[in-house]
Amino acid sequence: MARLELTFADIVRAICLRPKMYMMHGTFGEALAMLDGYANGRRLGNKGRSGSVFNPFRAWLAVRLDLKDGPQFWTDFRDKYGDDQTALDHFAEFWAEYEATSDKAEQYVL
């Protein structure tokens, strides 16, 4: 039997596509927290890191979108798109781009 290999980008895409399937309300904040918790649980990213697996991504995204990288970043990101689902759609697209183009991004295979 063939083994199905998923990447973290696949998980991001699935959760962002149908957030209410995985969370009570399916908000942007819930999805971000769930994905960060998932990454922590799978021990993805730099083994010696502190903070979120999304910190390097957030810094990359801040430059890409010309947003201030600070405590309000994710609120500003969500507000830029007007609603949770649109923000999640863009989040998944940007994560895929980040993994594909960033020399610092790891291809997280689960």
C-alpha positions as CSV (number, residue, x, y, z in Angstrom):
1,M,0.0,0.0,0.0
2,A,1.4,3.4,-1.0
3,R,2.0,5.9,1.8
4,L,0.5,9.3,1.5
5,E,3.0,12.0,2.1
6,L,1.7,15.4,3.2
7,T,3.7,18.6,3.5
8,F,3.0,21.3,6.0
9,A,1.9,23.4,3.0
10,D,-0.8,20.7,2.4
11,I,-2.0,21.1,6.0
12,V,-2.0,24.9,5.7
13,R,-4.0,24.7,2.5
14,A,-6.6,22.2,3.9
15,I,-7.2,24.2,7.1
16,C,-7.4,27.5,5.3
17,L,-9.7,26.1,2.6
18,R,-12.3,24.8,5.1
19,P,-11.5,26.2,8.6
20,K,-14.9,25.4,10.1
21,M,-14.2,21.7,9.4
22,Y,-11.3,21.8,11.9
23,M,-12.3,24.6,14.4
24,M,-15.3,25.7,16.2
25,H,-15.7,29.1,14.5
26,G,-13.1,29.0,11.7
27,T,-11.7,32.4,12.3
28,F,-8.3,33.6,11.1
29,G,-7.0,33.7,14.6
30,E,-8.2,30.2,15.4
31,A,-6.6,28.8,12.2
32,L,-3.3,30.6,12.9
33,A,-3.2,29.2,16.5
34,M,-4.1,25.7,15.3
35,L,-1.4,25.7,12.6
36,D,1.2,27.0,15.0
37,G,0.2,24.4,17.6
38,Y,0.3,21.7,14.9
39,A,3.8,22.8,13.8
40,N,5.0,22.8,17.5
41,G,3.5,19.4,18.1
42,R,5.2,18.0,15.0
43,R,8.4,19.8,16.0
44,L,8.7,21.5,12.6
45,G,11.2,24.3,12.1
46,N,14.4,25.0,13.8
47,K,14.8,22.7,16.7
48,G,16.3,25.4,18.9
49,R,13.7,28.1,18.0
50,S,11.6,30.0,20.4
51,G,8.3,31.4,19.3
52,S,6.2,30.6,16.4
53,V,7.2,28.6,13.3
54,F,5.6,31.5,11.5
55,N,8.1,34.1,12.8
56,P,10.4,33.9,9.7
57,F,7.4,33.8,7.4
58,R,5.8,36.8,9.2
59,A,9.1,38.8,8.6
60,W,9.1,37.8,4.9
61,L,5.4,38.6,4.6
62,A,5.9,42.0,6.2
63,V,8.4,43.0,3.5
64,R,6.3,41.4,0.8
65,L,3.2,43.3,1.8
66,D,4.8,46.4,3.2
67,L,3.2,45.9,6.6
68,K,4.9,46.7,9.9
69,D,6.3,43.5,11.5
70,G,5.2,43.8,15.2
71,P,2.7,42.6,17.7
72,Q,-0.2,43.8,15.6
73,F,1.0,42.1,12.4
74,W,-1.6,39.3,12.2
75,T,-4.4,41.7,13.1
76,D,-3.3,44.1,10.3
77,F,-2.9,41.2,7.9
78,R,-6.4,39.9,8.6
79,D,-7.9,43.4,8.4
80,K,-6.1,44.0,5.0
81,Y,-8.4,41.4,3.5
82,G,-11.7,42.4,5.2
83,D,-12.8,39.0,6.4
84,D,-11.4,35.8,7.9
85,Q,-11.9,33.5,4.9
86,T,-10.3,35.9,2.4
87,A,-7.4,36.4,4.8
88,L,-7.0,32.6,5.2
89,D,-7.1,32.2,1.4
90,H,-4.2,34.7,1.0
91,F,-2.4,33.2,4.0
92,A,-2.3,29.8,2.3
93,E,-1.2,31.3,-1.0
94,F,1.6,33.3,0.6
95,W,2.8,30.3,2.6
96,A,3.1,28.2,-0.6
97,E,5.0,31.0,-2.2
98,Y,7.2,31.4,0.9
99,E,8.1,27.7,0.9
100,A,8.7,27.7,-2.8
101,T,10.9,30.8,-3.0
102,S,12.6,31.4,0.4
103,D,16.0,30.0,0.9
104,K,15.3,30.0,4.7
105,A,12.0,28.0,4.3
106,E,12.1,24.4,5.1
107,Q,10.0,22.0,3.1
108,Y,8.2,20.4,6.0
109,V,7.4,16.8,5.1
110,L,5.2,15.1,7.6
